[in-house]
Amino acid sequence: MALTTNIANLTIIRGDTVIHRITVKNTDETVKDITGATARYTIRTPTYSGTQVLQKTVGSGIALTTPTGGVLDVTLTTTDTAALTVHGRYAYDCEVTIAGQVSTVQRGALTVEGDVSV
């Protein structure tokens, strides 16, 4: 069964820790069991064909939090977000590979706001 691509535009605060929770779903909106899947989360500037500024993978920033419920968490550390430009606009996506089939399960724009407390 094919997977749904969710479009979600995000706004984050530079220097904050961000946990981006993604639920992987089939096209009929049922959750997809992602047990044993691999995943890749990429941020590029400023478009999908721009320069890669960050990439996370399972075990290195991505956790399959509740695999039978299709849930994965991407953690952007304070170091990761501090390296992004304030008022910068980026593109991101998350791809999941299950049984050799690659599906983009979420994509969108990522906007970075400044942190007053820095």
HUWONOR-V366280 format. One record per pair of residues at least 24 apart in sequence whose ideal C-beta (glycine too) atoms are under 10 Angstrom apart, sorted by the first residue. I is the first residue (numbers start at 1). J is the second residue. D is the distance in whole Angstrom. If there is no record, write none. Layout:
# HUWONOR-V366280
I;J;D + I;J;D
This chain:
# HUWONOR-V366280
1;25;10 + 1;26;5 + 1;27;7 + 1;28;7 + 1;30;8 + 1;32;8 + 2;26;7 + 2;27;5 + 2;28;9 + 2;32;10 + 2;101;9 + 2;103;7 + 3;27;7 + 3;32;6 + 3;34;10 + 3;70;9 + 3;96;7 + 3;98;8 + 3;101;9 + 3;102;10 + 3;103;4 + 3;104;8 + 3;105;6 + 4;28;9 + 4;29;7 + 4;30;10 + 4;32;9 + 4;103;9 + 4;104;10 + 4;105;7 + 4;106;9 + 5;93;9 + 5;94;10 + 5;95;10 + 5;103;7 + 5;104;5 + 5;105;6 + 5;106;7 + 5;107;6 + 6;94;9 + 6;104;9 + 6;105;7 + 6;106;5 + 6;107;8 + 6;108;8 + 7;93;10 + 7;106;7 + 7;107;6 + 7;108;5 + 7;109;9 + 8;92;9 + 8;94;10 + 8;106;6 + 8;107;8 + 8;108;5 + 8;109;9 + 8;110;10 + 9;89;10 + 9;92;10 + 9;107;10 + 9;108;5 + 9;109;5 + 9;110;8 + 9;111;7 + 10;76;10 + 10;90;9 + 10;92;7 + 10;106;10 + 10;108;6 + 10;109;7 + 10;110;5 + 10;111;7 + 10;112;10 + 11;109;9 + 11;110;8 + 11;111;5 + 11;112;8 + 11;113;6 + 12;76;7 + 12;80;10 + 12;81;6 + 12;84;8 + 12;90;10 + 12;110;7 + 12;111;8 + 12;112;6 + 12;113;7 + 12;115;10 + 13;81;7 + 13;86;9 + 13;112;8 + 13;113;5 + 13;114;8 + 13;115;5 + 13;116;9 + 13;117;9 + 13;118;10 + 14;78;9 + 14;81;6 + 14;82;6 + 14;83;9 + 14;84;6 + 14;85;8 + 14;86;5 + 14;87;9 + 14;88;9 + 14;112;5 + 14;113;7 + 14;114;6 + 14;115;5 + 14;118;8 + 15;78;6 + 15;79;9 + 15;80;10 + 15;81;6 + 15;82;5 + 15;83;10 + 15;84;9 + 15;86;10 + 15;112;10 + 15;114;9 + 15;115;5 + 15;117;8 + 15;118;6 + 16;76;8 + 16;77;10 + 16;78;7 + 16;80;10 + 16;81;6 + 16;82;9 + 16;112;10 + 16;113;10 + 16;115;7 + 16;117;10 + 17;75;7 + 17;76;7 + 17;77;6 + 17;78;5 + 17;79;9 + 17;80;9 + 17;81;7 + 18;74;8 + 18;75;7 + 18;76;4 + 18;77;9 + 18;78;9 + 18;80;8 + 18;81;6 + 18;110;10 + 19;63;9 + 19;65;9 + 19;73;5 + 19;74;7 + 19;75;5 + 19;76;8 + 20;56;9 + 20;62;9 + 20;72;9 + 20;73;7 + 20;74;4 + 20;75;8 + 20;76;7 + 20;92;9 + 20;94;8 + 20;106;9 + 20;110;9 + 21;65;7 + 21;66;10 + 21;71;6 + 21;72;8 + 21;73;5 + 21;74;8 + 22;62;9 + 22;65;10 + 22;70;9 + 22;71;7 + 22;72;5 + 22;73;8 + 22;74;7 + 22;94;6 + 22;96;9 + 22;105;6 + 22;106;5 + 23;65;10 + 23;66;9 + 23;69;7 + 23;70;5 + 23;71;5 + 23;72;8 + 23;105;9 + 23;106;9 + 24;64;10 + 24;67;9 + 24;69;9 + 24;70;4 + 24;71;8 + 24;72;7 + 24;94;9 + 24;96;6 + 24;98;9 + 24;103;8 + 24;105;5 + 24;106;9 + 25;70;6 + 25;105;8 + 26;70;9 + 30;70;9 + 31;66;9 + 31;68;8 + 31;69;6 + 31;70;4 + 31;71;8 + 32;67;10 + 32;68;10 + 32;69;9 + 32;70;5 + 32;96;8 + 32;98;7 + 32;103;9 + 32;105;8 + 33;66;10 + 33;67;6 + 33;68;5 + 33;69;8 + 33;70;7 + 33;98;9 + 34;58;10 + 34;64;6 + 34;65;10 + 34;66;9 + 34;67;5 + 34;68;8 + 34;69;9 + 34;70;6 + 34;71;8 + 34;72;7 + 34;96;6 + 34;97;10 + 34;98;7 + 34;105;9 + 35;64;7 + 35;66;10 + 35;67;4 + 35;68;6 + 35;70;10 + 35;98;9 + 36;64;9 + 36;67;8 + 36;97;10 + 36;98;8 + 36;99;9 + 37;62;10 + 37;64;7 + 37;67;7 + 37;70;9 + 37;72;8 + 37;96;5 + 37;97;6 + 37;98;5 + 37;99;9 + 37;101;10 + 37;103;10 + 37;105;10 + 38;62;9 + 38;64;9 + 38;95;9 + 38;96;7 + 38;97;5 + 38;98;8 + 38;102;9 + 39;63;9 + 39;64;7 + 39;72;6 + 39;74;8 + 39;94;6 + 39;95;7 + 39;96;5 + 39;97;7 + 39;98;10 + 39;105;8 + 40;74;10 + 40;93;9 + 40;94;7 + 40;95;5 + 40;96;8 + 40;97;8 + 40;102;9 + 40;104;10 + 41;72;9 + 41;74;5 + 41;75;10 + 41;76;9 + 41;92;7 + 41;93;7 + 41;94;5 + 41;95;8 + 41;96;10 + 41;106;9 + 42;90;10 + 42;91;9 + 42;92;7 + 42;93;6 + 42;94;8 + 42;95;8 + 42;107;10 + 43;76;8 + 43;80;9 + 43;84;8 + 43;90;5 + 43;91;7 + 43;92;5 + 43;93;9 + 43;110;6 + 44;90;6 + 44;91;5 + 44;92;7 + 44;93;9 + 44;110;9 + 45;84;9 + 45;85;8 + 45;88;7 + 45;89;8 + 45;90;5 + 45;91;8 + 45;110;9 + 46;85;10 + 46;88;8 + 46;89;5 + 46;90;6 + 46;91;7 + 46;109;9 + 47;89;9 + 47;90;9 + 47;91;5 + 47;109;10 + 48;91;5 + 48;92;9 + 48;93;7 + 48;107;8 + 49;91;9 + 50;90;8 + 50;91;7 + 51;90;10 + 53;80;9 + 53;83;7 + 53;84;7 + 53;85;9 + 53;88;9 + 53;90;7 + 53;92;10 + 53;110;10 + 54;80;6 + 54;81;9 + 54;83;8 + 54;84;8 + 54;90;9 + 54;92;8 + 54;110;10 + 56;80;8 + 56;94;9 + 58;96;9 + 58;97;10 + 62;94;8 + 62;96;10 + 64;96;10 + 70;96;9 + 70;105;9 + 72;96;8 + 72;105;9 + 72;106;10 + 74;106;9 + 76;110;9 + 78;115;10 + 81;110;10 + 81;112;7 + 81;115;9 + 82;112;10 + 82;115;9 + 82;118;8 + 83;112;10 + 84;110;8 + 84;111;10 + 84;112;5 + 85;112;6 + 85;114;10 + 86;111;10 + 86;112;6 + 86;113;7 + 86;114;4 + 86;115;8 + 86;118;10 + 87;111;8 + 87;112;7 + 87;113;7 + 87;114;7 + 88;112;5 + 88;113;10
